Amino acid sequence: MLRYVAAIERSHQRALKNLHHAQEKRRTLPPLPPVQEVPVQEVKVATANSPPPEVGFEPQFVPVTPVSAPAFHNRP
């Protein structure tokens, strides 16, 4: 058990060292430029009384009548 505990402690210490190194590295970087707000575009929603919005492509053919499953046959 002591062997596994020691291995886990070494792994934890290594992870902490890597974390502190990354934090120090990040502190020395120049600040990021401010983020510009992007205007939100209006989204058209299809309702029961309105057609669906244009999406820029043609939909695939969808059959209007449902296709039934093959009939079940009892076999002796």
PyMOL Python script that loads the backbone (N, CA, C, O; Angstrom):
from pymol import cmd

cmd.read_pdbstr("""\
ATOM      1  N   MET A   1       0.814  -1.186   0.000  1.00  0.00           N
ATOM      2  CA  MET A   1       0.000   0.000   0.000  1.00  0.00           C
ATOM      3  C   MET A   1       0.863   1.259   0.000  1.00  0.00           C
ATOM      4  O   MET A   1       0.548   2.241  -0.671  1.00  0.00           O
ATOM      5  N   LEU A   2       1.954   1.216   0.761  1.00  0.00           N
ATOM      6  CA  LEU A   2       2.809   2.396   0.850  1.00  0.00           C
ATOM      7  C   LEU A   2       3.383   2.771  -0.515  1.00  0.00           C
ATOM      8  O   LEU A   2       3.560   3.950  -0.821  1.00  0.00           O
ATOM      9  N   ARG A   3       3.664   1.778  -1.311  1.00  0.00           N
ATOM     10  CA  ARG A   3       4.195   2.024  -2.657  1.00  0.00           C
ATOM     11  C   ARG A   3       3.196   2.809  -3.497  1.00  0.00           C
ATOM     12  O   ARG A   3       3.567   3.756  -4.190  1.00  0.00           O
ATOM     13  N   TYR A   4       1.924   2.411  -3.431  1.00  0.00           N
ATOM     14  CA  TYR A   4       0.892   3.089  -4.212  1.00  0.00           C
ATOM     15  C   TYR A   4       0.626   4.495  -3.685  1.00  0.00           C
ATOM     16  O   TYR A   4       0.419   5.422  -4.467  1.00  0.00           O
ATOM     17  N   VAL A   5       0.631   4.657  -2.373  1.00  0.00           N
ATOM     18  CA  VAL A   5       0.434   5.973  -1.776  1.00  0.00           C
ATOM     19  C   VAL A   5       1.564   6.908  -2.211  1.00  0.00           C
ATOM     20  O   VAL A   5       1.319   8.058  -2.576  1.00  0.00           O
ATOM     21  N   ALA A   6       2.790   6.413  -2.172  1.00  0.00           N
ATOM     22  CA  ALA A   6       3.933   7.235  -2.573  1.00  0.00           C
ATOM     23  C   ALA A   6       3.840   7.619  -4.045  1.00  0.00           C
ATOM     24  O   ALA A   6       4.149   8.756  -4.403  1.00  0.00           O
ATOM     25  N   ALA A   7       3.420   6.693  -4.902  1.00  0.00           N
ATOM     26  CA  ALA A   7       3.286   6.989  -6.328  1.00  0.00           C
ATOM     27  C   ALA A   7       2.207   8.048  -6.557  1.00  0.00           C
ATOM     28  O   ALA A   7       2.378   8.939  -7.389  1.00  0.00           O
ATOM     29  N   ILE A   8       1.107   7.953  -5.828  1.00  0.00           N
ATOM     30  CA  ILE A   8       0.033   8.937  -5.971  1.00  0.00           C
ATOM     31  C   ILE A   8       0.494  10.302  -5.467  1.00  0.00           C
ATOM     32  O   ILE A   8       0.178  11.323  -6.078  1.00  0.00           O
ATOM     33  N   GLU A   9       1.234  10.335  -4.367  1.00  0.00           N
ATOM     34  CA  GLU A   9       1.740  11.611  -3.851  1.00  0.00           C
ATOM     35  C   GLU A   9       2.708  12.254  -4.836  1.00  0.00           C
ATOM     36  O   GLU A   9       2.666  13.469  -5.034  1.00  0.00           O
ATOM     37  N   ARG A  10       3.573  11.466  -5.453  1.00  0.00           N
ATOM     38  CA  ARG A  10       4.501  12.013  -6.456  1.00  0.00           C
ATOM     39  C   ARG A  10       3.730  12.557  -7.651  1.00  0.00           C
ATOM     40  O   ARG A  10       4.062  13.618  -8.179  1.00  0.00           O
ATOM     41  N   SER A  11       2.716  11.841  -8.071  1.00  0.00           N
ATOM     42  CA  SER A  11       1.897  12.286  -9.192  1.00  0.00           C
ATOM     43  C   SER A  11       1.187  13.599  -8.843  1.00  0.00           C
ATOM     44  O   SER A  11       1.106  14.506  -9.672  1.00  0.00           O
ATOM     45  N   HIS A  12       0.682  13.690  -7.633  1.00  0.00           N
ATOM     46  CA  HIS A  12       0.012  14.910  -7.180  1.00  0.00           C
ATOM     47  C   HIS A  12       0.998  16.081  -7.146  1.00  0.00           C
ATOM     48  O   HIS A  12       0.674  17.177  -7.604  1.00  0.00           O
ATOM     49  N   GLN A  13       2.177  15.858  -6.616  1.00  0.00           N
ATOM     50  CA  GLN A  13       3.182  16.925  -6.555  1.00  0.00           C
ATOM     51  C   GLN A  13       3.590  17.380  -7.957  1.00  0.00           C
ATOM     52  O   GLN A  13       3.780  18.573  -8.195  1.00  0.00           O
ATOM     53  N   ARG A  14       3.722  16.435  -8.875  1.00  0.00           N
ATOM     54  CA  ARG A  14       4.067  16.765 -10.254  1.00  0.00           C
ATOM     55  C   ARG A  14       2.969  17.607 -10.900  1.00  0.00           C
ATOM     56  O   ARG A  14       3.251  18.566 -11.620  1.00  0.00           O
ATOM     57  N   ALA A  15       1.713  17.240 -10.634  1.00  0.00           N
ATOM     58  CA  ALA A  15       0.590  17.991 -11.189  1.00  0.00           C
ATOM     59  C   ALA A  15       0.550  19.405 -10.616  1.00  0.00           C
ATOM     60  O   ALA A  15       0.304  20.362 -11.350  1.00  0.00           O
ATOM     61  N   LEU A  16       0.788  19.545  -9.312  1.00  0.00           N
ATOM     62  CA  LEU A  16       0.828  20.875  -8.701  1.00  0.00           C
ATOM     63  C   LEU A  16       1.958  21.722  -9.287  1.00  0.00           C
ATOM     64  O   LEU A  16       1.776  22.911  -9.551  1.00  0.00           O
ATOM     65  N   LYS A  17       3.109  21.113  -9.486  1.00  0.00           N
ATOM     66  CA  LYS A  17       4.245  21.836 -10.071  1.00  0.00           C
ATOM     67  C   LYS A  17       3.895  22.318 -11.478  1.00  0.00           C
ATOM     68  O   LYS A  17       4.188  23.459 -11.837  1.00  0.00           O
ATOM     69  N   ASN A  18       3.265  21.444 -12.278  1.00  0.00           N
ATOM     70  CA  ASN A  18       2.863  21.842 -13.634  1.00  0.00           C
ATOM     71  C   ASN A  18       1.821  22.955 -13.602  1.00  0.00           C
ATOM     72  O   ASN A  18       1.859  23.861 -14.436  1.00  0.00           O
ATOM     73  N   LEU A  19       0.887  22.898 -12.645  1.00  0.00           N
ATOM     74  CA  LEU A  19      -0.125  23.935 -12.510  1.00  0.00           C
ATOM     75  C   LEU A  19       0.515  25.275 -12.175  1.00  0.00           C
ATOM     76  O   LEU A  19       0.194  26.288 -12.797  1.00  0.00           O
ATOM     77  N   HIS A  20       1.413  25.291 -11.202  1.00  0.00           N
ATOM     78  CA  HIS A  20       2.064  26.541 -10.813  1.00  0.00           C
ATOM     79  C   HIS A  20       2.906  27.091 -11.965  1.00  0.00           C
ATOM     80  O   HIS A  20       2.945  28.302 -12.185  1.00  0.00           O
ATOM     81  N   HIS A  21       3.564  26.222 -12.683  1.00  0.00           N
ATOM     82  CA  HIS A  21       4.359  26.659 -13.835  1.00  0.00           C
ATOM     83  C   HIS A  21       3.463  27.299 -14.893  1.00  0.00           C
ATOM     84  O   HIS A  21       3.806  28.345 -15.445  1.00  0.00           O
ATOM     85  N   ALA A  22       2.317  26.679 -15.180  1.00  0.00           N
ATOM     86  CA  ALA A  22       1.403  27.226 -16.178  1.00  0.00           C
ATOM     87  C   ALA A  22       0.813  28.555 -15.719  1.00  0.00           C
ATOM     88  O   ALA A  22       0.623  29.461 -16.531  1.00  0.00           O
ATOM     89  N   GLN A  23       0.521  28.681 -14.416  1.00  0.00           N
ATOM     90  CA  GLN A  23      -0.014  29.939 -13.896  1.00  0.00           C
ATOM     91  C   GLN A  23       1.017  31.057 -13.999  1.00  0.00           C
ATOM     92  O   GLN A  23       0.669  32.183 -14.355  1.00  0.00           O
ATOM     93  N   GLU A  24       2.271  30.766 -13.695  1.00  0.00           N
ATOM     94  CA  GLU A  24       3.334  31.779 -13.816  1.00  0.00           C
ATOM     95  C   GLU A  24       3.525  32.187 -15.268  1.00  0.00           C
ATOM     96  O   GLU A  24       3.715  33.365 -15.573  1.00  0.00           O
ATOM     97  N   LYS A  25       3.473  31.207 -16.157  1.00  0.00           N
ATOM     98  CA  LYS A  25       3.636  31.480 -17.579  1.00  0.00           C
ATOM     99  C   LYS A  25       2.499  32.373 -18.077  1.00  0.00           C
ATOM    100  O   LYS A  25       2.728  33.281 -18.877  1.00  0.00           O
ATOM    101  N   ARG A  26       1.264  32.116 -17.604  1.00  0.00           N
ATOM    102  CA  ARG A  26       0.116  32.907 -18.026  1.00  0.00           C
ATOM    103  C   ARG A  26       0.215  34.341 -17.511  1.00  0.00           C
ATOM    104  O   ARG A  26      -0.215  35.270 -18.195  1.00  0.00           O
ATOM    105  N   ARG A  27       0.770  34.535 -16.321  1.00  0.00           N
ATOM    106  CA  ARG A  27       0.907  35.888 -15.760  1.00  0.00           C
ATOM    107  C   ARG A  27       1.859  36.751 -16.576  1.00  0.00           C
ATOM    108  O   ARG A  27       1.710  37.972 -16.616  1.00  0.00           O
ATOM    109  N   THR A  28       2.826  36.133 -17.218  1.00  0.00           N
ATOM    110  CA  THR A  28       3.814  36.904 -17.969  1.00  0.00           C
ATOM    111  C   THR A  28       3.352  37.235 -19.383  1.00  0.00           C
ATOM    112  O   THR A  28       4.006  38.019 -20.070  1.00  0.00           O
ATOM    113  N   LEU A  29       2.229  36.651 -19.839  1.00  0.00           N
ATOM    114  CA  LEU A  29       1.734  36.935 -21.177  1.00  0.00           C
ATOM    115  C   LEU A  29       1.100  38.317 -21.226  1.00  0.00           C
ATOM    116  O   LEU A  29       0.565  38.789 -20.222  1.00  0.00           O
ATOM    117  N   PRO A  30       1.156  38.978 -22.394  1.00  0.00           N
ATOM    118  CA  PRO A  30       0.487  40.279 -22.503  1.00  0.00           C
ATOM    119  C   PRO A  30      -1.030  40.092 -22.418  1.00  0.00           C
ATOM    120  O   PRO A  30      -1.543  39.028 -22.764  1.00  0.00           O
ATOM    121  N   PRO A  31      -1.748  41.123 -21.959  1.00  0.00           N
ATOM    122  CA  PRO A  31      -3.203  40.976 -21.844  1.00  0.00           C
ATOM    123  C   PRO A  31      -3.862  40.818 -23.207  1.00  0.00           C
ATOM    124  O   PRO A  31      -3.375  41.343 -24.209  1.00  0.00           O
ATOM    125  N   LEU A  32      -4.958  40.100 -23.234  1.00  0.00           N
ATOM    126  CA  LEU A  32      -5.693  39.876 -24.479  1.00  0.00           C
ATOM    127  C   LEU A  32      -6.449  41.141 -24.866  1.00  0.00           C
ATOM    128  O   LEU A  32      -6.859  41.911 -23.997  1.00  0.00           O
ATOM    129  N   PRO A  33      -6.637  41.360 -26.177  1.00  0.00           N
ATOM    130  CA  PRO A  33      -7.417  42.528 -26.592  1.00  0.00           C
ATOM    131  C   PRO A  33      -8.875  42.360 -26.157  1.00  0.00           C
ATOM    132  O   PRO A  33      -9.356  41.237 -26.003  1.00  0.00           O
ATOM    133  N   PRO A  34      -9.575  43.483 -25.961  1.00  0.00           N
ATOM    134  CA  PRO A  34     -10.974  43.364 -25.523  1.00  0.00           C
ATOM    135  C   PRO A  34     -11.833  42.683 -26.578  1.00  0.00           C
ATOM    136  O   PRO A  34     -11.591  42.823 -27.777  1.00  0.00           O
ATOM    137  N   VAL A  35     -12.823  41.955 -26.126  1.00  0.00           N
ATOM    138  CA  VAL A  35     -13.724  41.229 -27.018  1.00  0.00           C
ATOM    139  C   VAL A  35     -14.784  42.190 -27.520  1.00  0.00           C
ATOM    140  O   VAL A  35     -15.402  42.916 -26.741  1.00  0.00           O
ATOM    141  N   GLN A  36     -14.990  42.188 -28.837  1.00  0.00           N
ATOM    142  CA  GLN A  36     -16.014  43.045 -29.411  1.00  0.00           C
ATOM    143  C   GLN A  36     -17.337  42.293 -29.431  1.00  0.00           C
ATOM    144  O   GLN A  36     -17.397  41.105 -29.747  1.00  0.00           O
ATOM    145  N   GLU A  37     -18.394  43.018 -29.084  1.00  0.00           N
ATOM    146  CA  GLU A  37     -19.719  42.416 -29.089  1.00  0.00           C
ATOM    147  C   GLU A  37     -20.179  42.214 -30.529  1.00  0.00           C
ATOM    148  O   GLU A  37     -20.051  43.113 -31.360  1.00  0.00           O
ATOM    149  N   VAL A  38     -20.708  41.041 -30.819  1.00  0.00           N
ATOM    150  CA  VAL A  38     -21.235  40.733 -32.140  1.00  0.00           C
ATOM    151  C   VAL A  38     -22.746  40.891 -32.065  1.00  0.00           C
ATOM    152  O   VAL A  38     -23.378  40.331 -31.169  1.00  0.00           O
ATOM    153  N   PRO A  39     -23.339  41.644 -32.989  1.00  0.00           N
ATOM    154  CA  PRO A  39     -24.787  41.805 -32.918  1.00  0.00           C
ATOM    155  C   PRO A  39     -25.505  40.475 -33.135  1.00  0.00           C
ATOM    156  O   PRO A  39     -25.103  39.667 -33.972  1.00  0.00           O
ATOM    157  N   VAL A  40     -26.552  40.267 -32.383  1.00  0.00           N
ATOM    158  CA  VAL A  40     -27.324  39.032 -32.465  1.00  0.00           C
ATOM    159  C   VAL A  40     -28.313  39.167 -33.615  1.00  0.00           C
ATOM    160  O   VAL A  40     -29.042  40.155 -33.710  1.00  0.00           O
ATOM    161  N   GLN A  41     -28.331  38.168 -34.479  1.00  0.00           N
ATOM    162  CA  GLN A  41     -29.252  38.187 -35.598  1.00  0.00           C
ATOM    163  C   GLN A  41     -30.586  37.586 -35.175  1.00  0.00           C
ATOM    164  O   GLN A  41     -30.652  36.678 -34.347  1.00  0.00           O
ATOM    165  N   GLU A  42     -31.649  38.126 -35.775  1.00  0.00           N
ATOM    166  CA  GLU A  42     -32.968  37.601 -35.490  1.00  0.00           C
ATOM    167  C   GLU A  42     -33.126  36.229 -36.134  1.00  0.00           C
ATOM    168  O   GLU A  42     -32.705  36.022 -37.272  1.00  0.00           O
ATOM    169  N   VAL A  43     -33.720  35.309 -35.421  1.00  0.00           N
ATOM    170  CA  VAL A  43     -33.941  33.968 -35.933  1.00  0.00           C
ATOM    171  C   VAL A  43     -35.423  33.825 -36.233  1.00  0.00           C
ATOM    172  O   VAL A  43     -36.265  34.096 -35.376  1.00  0.00           O
ATOM    173  N   LYS A  44     -35.741  33.400 -37.449  1.00  0.00           N
ATOM    174  CA  LYS A  44     -37.127  33.178 -37.820  1.00  0.00           C
ATOM    175  C   LYS A  44     -37.529  31.772 -37.382  1.00  0.00           C
ATOM    176  O   LYS A  44     -36.823  30.797 -37.639  1.00  0.00           O
ATOM    177  N   VAL A  45     -38.664  31.691 -36.724  1.00  0.00           N
ATOM    178  CA  VAL A  45     -39.156  30.411 -36.228  1.00  0.00           C
ATOM    179  C   VAL A  45     -40.422  30.059 -36.999  1.00  0.00           C
ATOM    180  O   VAL A  45     -41.301  30.902 -37.181  1.00  0.00           O
ATOM    181  N   ALA A  46     -40.509  28.828 -37.443  1.00  0.00           N
ATOM    182  CA  ALA A  46     -41.700  28.383 -38.164  1.00  0.00           C
ATOM    183  C   ALA A  46     -42.817  28.107 -37.168  1.00  0.00           C
ATOM    184  O   ALA A  46     -42.609  27.457 -36.143  1.00  0.00           O
ATOM    185  N   THR A  47     -43.990  28.606 -37.482  1.00  0.00           N
ATOM    186  CA  THR A  47     -45.162  28.324 -36.663  1.00  0.00           C
ATOM    187  C   THR A  47     -46.147  27.543 -37.514  1.00  0.00           C
ATOM    188  O   THR A  47     -45.870  27.241 -38.674  1.00  0.00           O
ATOM    189  N   ALA A  48     -47.288  27.218 -36.944  1.00  0.00           N
ATOM    190  CA  ALA A  48     -48.283  26.441 -37.686  1.00  0.00           C
ATOM    191  C   ALA A  48     -48.839  27.219 -38.870  1.00  0.00           C
ATOM    192  O   ALA A  48     -49.240  26.619 -39.867  1.00  0.00           O
ATOM    193  N   ASN A  49     -48.867  28.553 -38.774  1.00  0.00           N
ATOM    194  CA  ASN A  49     -49.453  29.368 -39.829  1.00  0.00           C
ATOM    195  C   ASN A  49     -48.424  29.981 -40.773  1.00  0.00           C
ATOM    196  O   ASN A  49     -48.802  30.646 -41.737  1.00  0.00           O
ATOM    197  N   SER A  50     -47.154  29.777 -40.524  1.00  0.00           N
ATOM    198  CA  SER A  50     -46.136  30.385 -41.387  1.00  0.00           C
ATOM    199  C   SER A  50     -45.259  29.301 -42.004  1.00  0.00           C
ATOM    200  O   SER A  50     -45.105  28.224 -41.427  1.00  0.00           O
ATOM    201  N   PRO A  51     -44.685  29.578 -43.167  1.00  0.00           N
ATOM    202  CA  PRO A  51     -43.803  28.585 -43.786  1.00  0.00           C
ATOM    203  C   PRO A  51     -42.481  28.499 -43.015  1.00  0.00           C
ATOM    204  O   PRO A  51     -42.119  29.431 -42.297  1.00  0.00           O
ATOM    205  N   PRO A  52     -41.770  27.394 -43.161  1.00  0.00           N
ATOM    206  CA  PRO A  52     -40.475  27.275 -42.479  1.00  0.00           C
ATOM    207  C   PRO A  52     -39.483  28.279 -43.060  1.00  0.00           C
ATOM    208  O   PRO A  52     -39.605  28.653 -44.227  1.00  0.00           O
ATOM    209  N   PRO A  53     -38.500  28.723 -42.271  1.00  0.00           N
ATOM    210  CA  PRO A  53     -37.516  29.691 -42.764  1.00  0.00           C
ATOM    211  C   PRO A  53     -36.619  29.082 -43.840  1.00  0.00           C
ATOM    212  O   PRO A  53     -36.424  27.868 -43.895  1.00  0.00           O
ATOM    213  N   GLU A  54     -36.084  29.948 -44.686  1.00  0.00           N
ATOM    214  CA  GLU A  54     -35.142  29.506 -45.712  1.00  0.00           C
ATOM    215  C   GLU A  54     -33.837  29.095 -45.036  1.00  0.00           C
ATOM    216  O   GLU A  54     -33.323  29.820 -44.185  1.00  0.00           O
ATOM    217  N   VAL A  55     -33.306  27.947 -45.408  1.00  0.00           N
ATOM    218  CA  VAL A  55     -32.082  27.475 -44.784  1.00  0.00           C
ATOM    219  C   VAL A  55     -30.923  27.383 -45.759  1.00  0.00           C
ATOM    220  O   VAL A  55     -29.796  27.115 -45.341  1.00  0.00           O
ATOM    221  N   GLY A  56     -31.165  27.599 -47.057  1.00  0.00           N
ATOM    222  CA  GLY A  56     -30.064  27.619 -48.006  1.00  0.00           C
ATOM    223  C   GLY A  56     -29.783  26.305 -48.691  1.00  0.00           C
ATOM    224  O   GLY A  56     -28.793  26.208 -49.415  1.00  0.00           O
ATOM    225  N   PHE A  57     -30.586  25.306 -48.505  1.00  0.00           N
ATOM    226  CA  PHE A  57     -30.383  24.049 -49.210  1.00  0.00           C
ATOM    227  C   PHE A  57     -31.744  23.393 -49.431  1.00  0.00           C
ATOM    228  O   PHE A  57     -32.728  23.721 -48.768  1.00  0.00           O
ATOM    229  N   GLU A  58     -31.771  22.478 -50.363  1.00  0.00           N
ATOM    230  CA  GLU A  58     -33.013  21.774 -50.667  1.00  0.00           C
ATOM    231  C   GLU A  58     -33.110  20.544 -49.780  1.00  0.00           C
ATOM    232  O   GLU A  58     -32.141  19.795 -49.656  1.00  0.00           O
ATOM    233  N   PRO A  59     -34.279  20.322 -49.154  1.00  0.00           N
ATOM    234  CA  PRO A  59     -34.422  19.125 -48.322  1.00  0.00           C
ATOM    235  C   PRO A  59     -34.484  17.876 -49.185  1.00  0.00           C
ATOM    236  O   PRO A  59     -34.854  17.931 -50.358  1.00  0.00           O
ATOM    237  N   GLN A  60     -34.120  16.764 -48.596  1.00  0.00           N
ATOM    238  CA  GLN A  60     -34.196  15.503 -49.312  1.00  0.00           C
ATOM    239  C   GLN A  60     -35.652  15.094 -49.465  1.00  0.00           C
ATOM    240  O   GLN A  60     -36.521  15.563 -48.730  1.00  0.00           O
ATOM    241  N   PHE A  61     -35.905  14.224 -50.416  1.00  0.00           N
ATOM    242  CA  PHE A  61     -37.264  13.749 -50.643  1.00  0.00           C
ATOM    243  C   PHE A  61     -37.722  12.935 -49.446  1.00  0.00           C
ATOM    244  O   PHE A  61     -37.035  12.017 -48.999  1.00  0.00           O
ATOM    245  N   VAL A  62     -38.877  13.282 -48.942  1.00  0.00           N
ATOM    246  CA  VAL A  62     -39.473  12.541 -47.836  1.00  0.00           C
ATOM    247  C   VAL A  62     -40.834  12.055 -48.311  1.00  0.00           C
ATOM    248  O   VAL A  62     -41.667  12.878 -48.688  1.00  0.00           O
ATOM    249  N   PRO A  63     -41.093  10.749 -48.309  1.00  0.00           N
ATOM    250  CA  PRO A  63     -42.389  10.259 -48.787  1.00  0.00           C
ATOM    251  C   PRO A  63     -43.522  10.778 -47.913  1.00  0.00           C
ATOM    252  O   PRO A  63     -43.396  10.864 -46.692  1.00  0.00           O
ATOM    253  N   VAL A  64     -44.634  11.124 -48.563  1.00  0.00           N
ATOM    254  CA  VAL A  64     -45.785  11.664 -47.850  1.00  0.00           C
ATOM    255  C   VAL A  64     -46.545  10.544 -47.155  1.00  0.00           C
ATOM    256  O   VAL A  64     -47.006  10.715 -46.027  1.00  0.00           O
ATOM    257  N   THR A  65     -46.679   9.410 -47.813  1.00  0.00           N
ATOM    258  CA  THR A  65     -47.389   8.294 -47.209  1.00  0.00           C
ATOM    259  C   THR A  65     -46.402   7.421 -46.444  1.00  0.00           C
ATOM    260  O   THR A  65     -45.310   7.141 -46.937  1.00  0.00           O
ATOM    261  N   PRO A  66     -46.775   6.995 -45.257  1.00  0.00           N
ATOM    262  CA  PRO A  66     -45.849   6.153 -44.492  1.00  0.00           C
ATOM    263  C   PRO A  66     -45.692   4.778 -45.134  1.00  0.00           C
ATOM    264  O   PRO A  66     -46.635   4.234 -45.709  1.00  0.00           O
ATOM    265  N   VAL A  67     -44.511   4.241 -45.027  1.00  0.00           N
ATOM    266  CA  VAL A  67     -44.231   2.917 -45.570  1.00  0.00           C
ATOM    267  C   VAL A  67     -44.530   1.907 -44.471  1.00  0.00           C
ATOM    268  O   VAL A  67     -44.001   2.015 -43.365  1.00  0.00           O
ATOM    269  N   SER A  68     -45.364   0.940 -44.768  1.00  0.00           N
ATOM    270  CA  SER A  68     -45.712  -0.042 -43.751  1.00  0.00           C
ATOM    271  C   SER A  68     -44.648  -1.134 -43.692  1.00  0.00           C
ATOM    272  O   SER A  68     -43.908  -1.375 -44.645  1.00  0.00           O
ATOM    273  N   ALA A  69     -44.607  -1.770 -42.550  1.00  0.00           N
ATOM    274  CA  ALA A  69     -43.651  -2.855 -42.362  1.00  0.00           C
ATOM    275  C   ALA A  69     -44.166  -4.097 -43.081  1.00  0.00           C
ATOM    276  O   ALA A  69     -45.371  -4.216 -43.302  1.00  0.00           O
ATOM    277  N   PRO A  70     -43.287  -5.020 -43.449  1.00  0.00           N
ATOM    278  CA  PRO A  70     -43.748  -6.246 -44.094  1.00  0.00           C
ATOM    279  C   PRO A  70     -44.697  -7.012 -43.162  1.00  0.00           C
ATOM    280  O   PRO A  70     -44.570  -6.966 -41.938  1.00  0.00           O
ATOM    281  N   ALA A  71     -45.628  -7.699 -43.767  1.00  0.00           N
ATOM    282  CA  ALA A  71     -46.619  -8.444 -42.994  1.00  0.00           C
ATOM    283  C   ALA A  71     -45.934  -9.566 -42.231  1.00  0.00           C
ATOM    284  O   ALA A  71     -44.955 -10.150 -42.696  1.00  0.00           O
ATOM    285  N   PHE A  72     -46.467  -9.853 -41.053  1.00  0.00           N
ATOM    286  CA  PHE A  72     -45.938 -10.928 -40.233  1.00  0.00           C
ATOM    287  C   PHE A  72     -46.582 -12.235 -40.664  1.00  0.00           C
ATOM    288  O   PHE A  72     -47.807 -12.311 -40.769  1.00  0.00           O
ATOM    289  N   HIS A  73     -45.802 -13.242 -40.910  1.00  0.00           N
ATOM    290  CA  HIS A  73     -46.323 -14.548 -41.355  1.00  0.00           C
ATOM    291  C   HIS A  73     -46.010 -15.578 -40.288  1.00  0.00           C
ATOM    292  O   HIS A  73     -44.884 -15.691 -39.805  1.00  0.00           O
ATOM    293  N   ASN A  74     -47.045 -16.323 -39.940  1.00  0.00           N
ATOM    294  CA  ASN A  74     -46.823 -17.456 -39.034  1.00  0.00           C
ATOM    295  C   ASN A  74     -46.299 -18.612 -39.842  1.00  0.00           C
ATOM    296  O   ASN A  74     -46.911 -19.013 -40.832  1.00  0.00           O
ATOM    297  N   ARG A  75     -45.211 -19.132 -39.445  1.00  0.00           N
ATOM    298  CA  ARG A  75     -44.646 -20.289 -40.143  1.00  0.00           C
ATOM    299  C   ARG A  75     -44.712 -21.492 -39.219  1.00  0.00           C
ATOM    300  O   ARG A  75     -44.422 -21.394 -38.026  1.00  0.00           O
ATOM    301  N   PRO A  76     -45.097 -22.624 -39.783  1.00  0.00           N
ATOM    302  CA  PRO A  76     -45.208 -23.823 -38.933  1.00  0.00           C
ATOM    303  C   PRO A  76     -43.872 -24.351 -38.491  1.00  0.00           C
ATOM    304  O   PRO A  76     -43.809 -25.350 -37.775  1.00  0.00           O
TER     305      PRO A  76
END
""", "prot")
cmd.dss("prot")
cmd.show_as("cartoon", "prot")
cmd.util.cbc("prot")
cmd.orient("prot")
